[in-house]
Amino acid sequence: MSSNSIRKYKRLMETSEELFSTMGYKAVSMDQIAEAAGISKMTIYKHFKSKEELFISVILDLMNRHYEVIENKLFKITGTMEKINYLMFYSLEGAKEFSLDFYKDIMTIPQIMNTVLIEKNKKNKVLFKRIIVDGMEKREIRKLDPDFVAEALITMVELIGKKYFNSIETKDDLQDMTKNIFDILKYGLLGGMEVNKNGQQRSVNES
């Protein structure tokens, strides 16, 4: 692309992110994006076949940036509980940047939800598996199959999101659901275990 085309594309993506983040998918039109970005609709369609394709591209770009930040910070943290707490804090703080309509449109439009969840689940599996392996090596997590548990956690989070998202009416509801999910992650992985003086894992129910 020429330097002018690159500048137009950058304006397109930045403007689309701003409008989608504040208004959601359904409330934003291609005309609004073109006008706000100072480009023609023809320019948009040179890069994206539809508004849906543009929206998904914006989400995936956001996701990649957020996961890069998370990965750079997460594995400098030593404890398993602290890692999960950081993930929760980052998720809660990050959610404040976006409108409830933004999240609802992702979770209630099947073709968008499916595409986004596939990519999100891939990234979450890498994070969860690494947290589990690190935790087992430090004897903070009981011995588990990292691949199986990572898949189980991802499935659980996805099912909870799909089941309860339609009942969410405010951003406080969304924050509460996020906290509950992370509580399950924390105490599902760490609950019921303690480490004795010799560094051996033992269930708290064992005599």
Phi and psi restraints in degrees (value plus and minus 20) as a CYANA .aco file:
   2 SER   PHI     -91.7   -51.7
   2 SER   PSI     145.7   185.7
   3 SER   PHI     -81.3   -41.3
   3 SER   PSI     -55.0   -15.0
   4 ASN   PHI     -87.4   -47.4
   4 ASN   PSI     -61.3   -21.3
   5 SER   PHI     -84.7   -44.7
   5 SER   PSI     -58.3   -18.3
   6 ILE   PHI     -83.8   -43.8
   6 ILE   PSI     -62.3   -22.3
   7 ARG   PHI     -83.4   -43.4
   7 ARG   PSI     -61.9   -21.9
   8 LYS   PHI     -84.6   -44.6
   8 LYS   PSI     -61.4   -21.4
   9 TYR   PHI     -84.2   -44.2
   9 TYR   PSI     -61.0   -21.0
  10 LYS   PHI     -82.8   -42.8
  10 LYS   PSI     -63.2   -23.2
  11 ARG   PHI     -83.5   -43.5
  11 ARG   PSI     -59.7   -19.7
  12 LEU   PHI     -79.2   -39.2
  12 LEU   PSI     -68.6   -28.6
  13 MET   PHI     -89.3   -49.3
  13 MET   PSI     -61.6   -21.6
  14 GLU   PHI     -85.7   -45.7
  14 GLU   PSI     -62.5   -22.5
  15 THR   PHI     -87.5   -47.5
  15 THR   PSI     -63.3   -23.3
  16 SER   PHI     -80.8   -40.8
  16 SER   PSI     -63.6   -23.6
  17 GLU   PHI     -81.0   -41.0
  17 GLU   PSI     -64.3   -24.3
  18 GLU   PHI     -83.6   -43.6
  18 GLU   PSI     -66.2   -26.2
  19 LEU   PHI     -89.6   -49.6
  19 LEU   PSI     -66.0   -26.0
  20 PHE   PHI     -83.8   -43.8
  20 PHE   PSI     -59.9   -19.9
  21 SER   PHI     -83.9   -43.9
  21 SER   PSI     -56.8   -16.8
  22 THR   PHI    -111.9   -71.9
  22 THR   PSI     -47.4    -7.4
  23 MET   PHI    -135.9   -95.9
  23 MET   PSI     -34.8     5.2
  24 GLY   PHI      67.7   107.7
  24 GLY   PSI    -199.6  -159.6
  25 TYR   PHI     -98.8   -58.8
  25 TYR   PSI     -67.9   -27.9
  26 LYS   PHI     -86.4   -46.4
  26 LYS   PSI     -53.2   -13.2
  27 ALA   PHI    -102.5   -62.5
  27 ALA   PSI     -27.8    12.2
  28 VAL   PHI    -126.0   -86.0
  28 VAL   PSI     113.3   153.3
  29 SER   PHI    -127.6   -87.6
  29 SER   PSI     141.2   181.2
  30 MET   PHI     -84.2   -44.2
  30 MET   PSI     -52.8   -12.8
  31 ASP   PHI     -82.3   -42.3
  31 ASP   PSI     -63.0   -23.0
  32 GLN   PHI     -82.2   -42.2
  32 GLN   PSI     -63.3   -23.3
  33 ILE   PHI     -83.1   -43.1
  33 ILE   PSI     -66.5   -26.5
  34 ALA   PHI     -81.1   -41.1
  34 ALA   PSI     -65.2   -25.2
  35 GLU   PHI     -84.7   -44.7
  35 GLU   PSI     -65.8   -25.8
  36 ALA   PHI     -86.7   -46.7
  36 ALA   PSI     -52.8   -12.8
  37 ALA   PHI    -105.4   -65.4
  37 ALA   PSI     -31.8     8.2
  38 GLY   PHI      50.9    90.9
  38 GLY   PSI      15.4    55.4
  39 ILE   PHI    -151.7  -111.7
  39 ILE   PSI     151.3   191.3
  40 SER   PHI    -109.0   -69.0
  40 SER   PSI     138.2   178.2
  41 LYS   PHI     -82.6   -42.6
  41 LYS   PSI     -51.5   -11.5
  42 MET   PHI     -79.4   -39.4
  42 MET   PSI     -57.5   -17.5
  43 THR   PHI     -83.4   -43.4
  43 THR   PSI     -60.9   -20.9
  44 ILE   PHI     -81.1   -41.1
  44 ILE   PSI     -66.6   -26.6
  45 TYR   PHI     -93.0   -53.0
  45 TYR   PSI     -31.4     8.6
  46 LYS   PHI     -88.8   -48.8
  46 LYS   PSI     -48.6    -8.6
  47 HIS   PHI    -123.1   -83.1
  47 HIS   PSI     -51.0   -11.0
  48 PHE   PHI    -155.2  -115.2
  48 PHE   PSI     116.2   156.2
  49 LYS   PHI     -94.1   -54.1
  49 LYS   PSI     -44.5    -4.5
  50 SER   PHI    -175.7  -135.7
  50 SER   PSI     148.0   188.0
  51 LYS   PHI     -83.5   -43.5
  51 LYS   PSI     -57.1   -17.1
  52 GLU   PHI     -80.3   -40.3
  52 GLU   PSI     -64.4   -24.4
  53 GLU   PHI     -83.9   -43.9
  53 GLU   PSI     -59.6   -19.6
  54 LEU   PHI     -84.1   -44.1
  54 LEU   PSI     -65.2   -25.2
  55 PHE   PHI     -80.1   -40.1
  55 PHE   PSI     -65.9   -25.9
  56 ILE   PHI     -83.1   -43.1
  56 ILE   PSI     -60.0   -20.0
  57 SER   PHI     -82.3   -42.3
  57 SER   PSI     -60.7   -20.7
  58 VAL   PHI     -82.5   -42.5
  58 VAL   PSI     -65.6   -25.6
  59 ILE   PHI     -82.1   -42.1
  59 ILE   PSI     -66.0   -26.0
  60 LEU   PHI     -85.7   -45.7
  60 LEU   PSI     -55.6   -15.6
  61 ASP   PHI     -85.0   -45.0
  61 ASP   PSI     -64.9   -24.9
  62 LEU   PHI     -79.4   -39.4
  62 LEU   PSI     -65.4   -25.4
  63 MET   PHI     -80.3   -40.3
  63 MET   PSI     -65.6   -25.6
  64 ASN   PHI     -81.7   -41.7
  64 ASN   PSI     -61.0   -21.0
  65 ARG   PHI     -86.1   -46.1
  65 ARG   PSI     -62.9   -22.9
  66 HIS   PHI     -86.2   -46.2
  66 HIS   PSI     -62.2   -22.2
  67 TYR   PHI     -88.2   -48.2
  67 TYR   PSI     -51.1   -11.1
  68 GLU   PHI     -83.6   -43.6
  68 GLU   PSI     -63.2   -23.2
  69 VAL   PHI     -82.6   -42.6
  69 VAL   PSI     -65.7   -25.7
  70 ILE   PHI     -80.5   -40.5
  70 ILE   PSI     -68.6   -28.6
  71 GLU   PHI     -84.3   -44.3
  71 GLU   PSI     -57.2   -17.2
  72 ASN   PHI     -84.2   -44.2
  72 ASN   PSI     -51.7   -11.7
  73 LYS   PHI    -115.3   -75.3
  73 LYS   PSI     -60.9   -20.9
  74 LEU   PHI     -77.8   -37.8
  74 LEU   PSI     -65.0   -25.0
  75 PHE   PHI    -111.7   -71.7
  75 PHE   PSI      -7.1    32.9
  76 LYS   PHI    -113.0   -73.0
  76 LYS   PSI     -29.8    10.2
  77 ILE   PHI    -108.1   -68.1
  77 ILE   PSI     116.3   156.3
  78 THR   PHI    -104.9   -64.9
  78 THR   PSI     -71.5   -31.5
  79 GLY   PHI    -100.8   -60.8
  79 GLY   PSI     128.9   168.9
  80 THR   PHI     -83.7   -43.7
  80 THR   PSI     -66.6   -26.6
  81 MET   PHI     -81.0   -41.0
  81 MET   PSI     -59.9   -19.9
  82 GLU   PHI     -85.9   -45.9
  82 GLU   PSI     -56.5   -16.5
  83 LYS   PHI     -82.4   -42.4
  83 LYS   PSI     -66.4   -26.4
  84 ILE   PHI     -87.4   -47.4
  84 ILE   PSI     -57.9   -17.9
  85 ASN   PHI     -82.6   -42.6
  85 ASN   PSI     -58.4   -18.4
  86 TYR   PHI     -84.6   -44.6
  86 TYR   PSI     -63.8   -23.8
  87 LEU   PHI     -78.2   -38.2
  87 LEU   PSI     -63.0   -23.0
  88 MET   PHI     -84.2   -44.2
  88 MET   PSI     -67.2   -27.2
  89 PHE   PHI     -79.7   -39.7
  89 PHE   PSI     -65.1   -25.1
  90 TYR   PHI     -84.7   -44.7
  90 TYR   PSI     -61.0   -21.0
  91 SER   PHI     -83.9   -43.9
  91 SER   PSI     -63.1   -23.1
  92 LEU   PHI     -87.3   -47.3
  92 LEU   PSI     -62.7   -22.7
  93 GLU   PHI     -89.4   -49.4
  93 GLU   PSI     -61.4   -21.4
  94 GLY   PHI     -83.9   -43.9
  94 GLY   PSI     -54.0   -14.0
  95 ALA   PHI     -85.0   -45.0
  95 ALA   PSI     -43.6    -3.6
  96 LYS   PHI     -87.9   -47.9
  96 LYS   PSI     -38.7     1.3
  97 GLU   PHI     -96.0   -56.0
  97 GLU   PSI     -35.0     5.0
  98 PHE   PHI    -143.2  -103.2
  98 PHE   PSI     130.5   170.5
  99 SER   PHI     -95.3   -55.3
  99 SER   PSI     139.7   179.7
 100 LEU   PHI     -82.8   -42.8
 100 LEU   PSI     -56.0   -16.0
 101 ASP   PHI     -80.6   -40.6
 101 ASP   PSI     -55.9   -15.9
 102 PHE   PHI     -78.6   -38.6
 102 PHE   PSI     -69.1   -29.1
 103 TYR   PHI     -88.3   -48.3
 103 TYR   PSI     -62.1   -22.1
 104 LYS   PHI     -83.1   -43.1
 104 LYS   PSI     -60.3   -20.3
 105 ASP   PHI     -86.2   -46.2
 105 ASP   PSI     -55.7   -15.7
 106 ILE   PHI     -83.9   -43.9
 106 ILE   PSI     -64.8   -24.8
 107 MET   PHI    -105.2   -65.2
 107 MET   PSI     -30.9     9.1
 108 THR   PHI    -134.1   -94.1
 108 THR   PSI     -22.8    17.2
 109 ILE   PHI    -127.3   -87.3
 109 ILE   PSI      84.9   124.9
 110 PRO   PHI     -71.6   -31.6
 110 PRO   PSI     -67.1   -27.1
 111 GLN   PHI     -86.6   -46.6
 111 GLN   PSI     -53.0   -13.0
 112 ILE   PHI     -93.6   -53.6
 112 ILE   PSI     -67.2   -27.2
 113 MET   PHI     -77.0   -37.0
 113 MET   PSI     -66.2   -26.2
 114 ASN   PHI     -83.1   -43.1
 114 ASN   PSI     -63.7   -23.7
 115 THR   PHI     -83.9   -43.9
 115 THR   PSI     -64.7   -24.7
 116 VAL   PHI     -86.9   -46.9
 116 VAL   PSI     -63.1   -23.1
 117 LEU   PHI     -85.5   -45.5
 117 LEU   PSI     -55.8   -15.8
 118 ILE   PHI     -78.6   -38.6
 118 ILE   PSI     -67.9   -27.9
 119 GLU   PHI     -90.3   -50.3
 119 GLU   PSI     -60.9   -20.9
 120 LYS   PHI     -83.8   -43.8
 120 LYS   PSI     -61.6   -21.6
 121 ASN   PHI     -85.6   -45.6
 121 ASN   PSI     -55.9   -15.9
 122 LYS   PHI     -80.0   -40.0
 122 LYS   PSI     -65.5   -25.5
 123 LYS   PHI     -90.2   -50.2
 123 LYS   PSI     -60.1   -20.1
 124 ASN   PHI     -84.1   -44.1
 124 ASN   PSI     -56.5   -16.5
 125 LYS   PHI     -81.8   -41.8
 125 LYS   PSI     -61.9   -21.9
 126 VAL   PHI     -81.3   -41.3
 126 VAL   PSI     -66.0   -26.0
 127 LEU   PHI     -84.6   -44.6
 127 LEU   PSI     -70.6   -30.6
 128 PHE   PHI     -81.3   -41.3
 128 PHE   PSI     -64.2   -24.2
 129 LYS   PHI     -82.6   -42.6
 129 LYS   PSI     -61.0   -21.0
 130 ARG   PHI     -88.3   -48.3
 130 ARG   PSI     -58.9   -18.9
 131 ILE   PHI     -82.1   -42.1
 131 ILE   PSI     -63.0   -23.0
 132 ILE   PHI     -84.3   -44.3
 132 ILE   PSI     -67.5   -27.5
 133 VAL   PHI     -82.1   -42.1
 133 VAL   PSI     -66.3   -26.3
 134 ASP   PHI     -79.4   -39.4
 134 ASP   PSI     -62.5   -22.5
 135 GLY   PHI     -85.0   -45.0
 135 GLY   PSI     -58.5   -18.5
 136 MET   PHI     -87.7   -47.7
 136 MET   PSI     -60.5   -20.5
 137 GLU   PHI     -82.9   -42.9
 137 GLU   PSI     -51.9   -11.9
 138 LYS   PHI    -111.7   -71.7
 138 LYS   PSI     -16.8    23.2
 139 ARG   PHI      41.9    81.9
 139 ARG   PSI       9.6    49.6
 140 GLU   PHI    -115.1   -75.1
 140 GLU   PSI     -35.5     4.5
 141 ILE   PHI    -146.9  -106.9
 141 ILE   PSI     117.5   157.5
 142 ARG   PHI     -82.3   -42.3
 142 ARG   PSI     142.2   182.2
 143 LYS   PHI     -85.4   -45.4
 143 LYS   PSI     106.5   146.5
 144 LEU   PHI    -159.7  -119.7
 144 LEU   PSI     146.2   186.2
 145 ASP   PHI    -108.0   -68.0
 145 ASP   PSI      85.9   125.9
 146 PRO   PHI     -76.9   -36.9
 146 PRO   PSI     -61.5   -21.5
 147 ASP   PHI     -85.2   -45.2
 147 ASP   PSI     -66.0   -26.0
 148 PHE   PHI     -83.5   -43.5
 148 PHE   PSI     -66.3   -26.3
 149 VAL   PHI     -87.3   -47.3
 149 VAL   PSI     -60.1   -20.1
 150 ALA   PHI     -80.6   -40.6
 150 ALA   PSI     -64.2   -24.2
 151 GLU   PHI     -83.7   -43.7
 151 GLU   PSI     -60.9   -20.9
 152 ALA   PHI     -84.3   -44.3
 152 ALA   PSI     -62.1   -22.1
 153 LEU   PHI     -84.2   -44.2
 153 LEU   PSI     -62.9   -22.9
 154 ILE   PHI     -82.6   -42.6
 154 ILE   PSI     -64.4   -24.4
 155 THR   PHI     -82.2   -42.2
 155 THR   PSI     -62.9   -22.9
 156 MET   PHI     -81.2   -41.2
 156 MET   PSI     -68.2   -28.2
 157 VAL   PHI     -80.9   -40.9
 157 VAL   PSI     -63.0   -23.0
 158 GLU   PHI     -84.2   -44.2
 158 GLU   PSI     -64.2   -24.2
 159 LEU   PHI     -85.5   -45.5
 159 LEU   PSI     -61.6   -21.6
 160 ILE   PHI     -82.3   -42.3
 160 ILE   PSI     -65.1   -25.1
 161 GLY   PHI     -79.7   -39.7
 161 GLY   PSI     -66.3   -26.3
 162 LYS   PHI     -86.2   -46.2
 162 LYS   PSI     -58.5   -18.5
 163 LYS   PHI     -91.9   -51.9
 163 LYS   PSI     -60.3   -20.3
 164 TYR   PHI    -125.3   -85.3
 164 TYR   PSI     -26.2    13.8
 165 PHE   PHI     -84.6   -44.6
 165 PHE   PSI     -55.8   -15.8
 166 ASN   PHI     -85.9   -45.9
 166 ASN   PSI     -40.4    -0.4
 167 SER   PHI    -106.8   -66.8
 167 SER   PSI     -25.9    14.1
 168 ILE   PHI     -98.4   -58.4
 168 ILE   PSI     106.3   146.3
 169 GLU   PHI    -135.5   -95.5
 169 GLU   PSI     -41.3    -1.3
 170 THR   PHI    -155.3  -115.3
 170 THR   PSI     147.0   187.0
 171 LYS   PHI     -88.7   -48.7
 171 LYS   PSI     -46.3    -6.3
 172 ASP   PHI     -84.2   -44.2
 172 ASP   PSI     -59.1   -19.1
 173 ASP   PHI     -80.7   -40.7
 173 ASP   PSI     -62.0   -22.0
 174 LEU   PHI     -84.3   -44.3
 174 LEU   PSI     -61.7   -21.7
 175 GLN   PHI     -84.6   -44.6
 175 GLN   PSI     -60.8   -20.8
 176 ASP   PHI     -83.1   -43.1
 176 ASP   PSI     -62.7   -22.7
 177 MET   PHI     -83.3   -43.3
 177 MET   PSI     -60.8   -20.8
 178 THR   PHI     -82.2   -42.2
 178 THR   PSI     -64.4   -24.4
 179 LYS   PHI     -81.8   -41.8
 179 LYS   PSI     -62.1   -22.1
 180 ASN   PHI     -83.4   -43.4
 180 ASN   PSI     -60.1   -20.1
 181 ILE   PHI     -82.9   -42.9
 181 ILE   PSI     -63.3   -23.3
 182 PHE   PHI     -90.3   -50.3
 182 PHE   PSI     -50.5   -10.5
 183 ASP   PHI     -82.2   -42.2
 183 ASP   PSI     -61.0   -21.0
 184 ILE   PHI     -84.4   -44.4
 184 ILE   PSI     -61.5   -21.5
 185 LEU   PHI     -80.7   -40.7
 185 LEU   PSI     -67.0   -27.0
 186 LYS   PHI     -83.4   -43.4
 186 LYS   PSI     -73.2   -33.2
 187 TYR   PHI    -104.4   -64.4
 187 TYR   PSI     -37.1     2.9
 188 GLY   PHI     -91.0   -51.0
 188 GLY   PSI     -58.3   -18.3
 189 LEU   PHI    -102.4   -62.4
 189 LEU   PSI     -61.1   -21.1
 190 LEU   PHI    -123.3   -83.3
 190 LEU   PSI     -39.3     0.7
 191 GLY   PHI     -86.1   -46.1
 191 GLY   PSI     126.6   166.6
 192 GLY   PHI      59.7    99.7
 192 GLY   PSI     -11.9    28.1
 193 MET   PHI    -144.6  -104.6
 193 MET   PSI     127.3   167.3
 194 GLU   PHI    -163.1  -123.1
 194 GLU   PSI     141.4   181.4
 195 VAL   PHI    -135.5   -95.5
 195 VAL   PSI     106.5   146.5
 196 ASN   PHI    -101.1   -61.1
 196 ASN   PSI    -198.0  -158.0
 197 LYS   PHI     -82.9   -42.9
 197 LYS   PSI     -44.9    -4.9
 198 ASN   PHI    -109.4   -69.4
 198 ASN   PSI     -14.7    25.3
 199 GLY   PHI      58.9    98.9
 199 GLY   PSI      -4.1    35.9
 200 GLN   PHI    -112.5   -72.5
 200 GLN   PSI     119.1   159.1
 201 GLN   PHI     -93.7   -53.7
 201 GLN   PSI     120.5   160.5
 202 ARG   PHI    -171.0  -131.0
 202 ARG   PSI     115.3   155.3
 203 SER   PHI     -89.0   -49.0
 203 SER   PSI     122.2   162.2
 204 VAL   PHI     -88.2   -48.2
 204 VAL   PSI     -33.1     6.9
 205 ASN   PHI    -107.8   -67.8
 205 ASN   PSI     -30.2     9.8
 206 GLU   PHI     -96.7   -56.7
 206 GLU   PSI     125.0   165.0
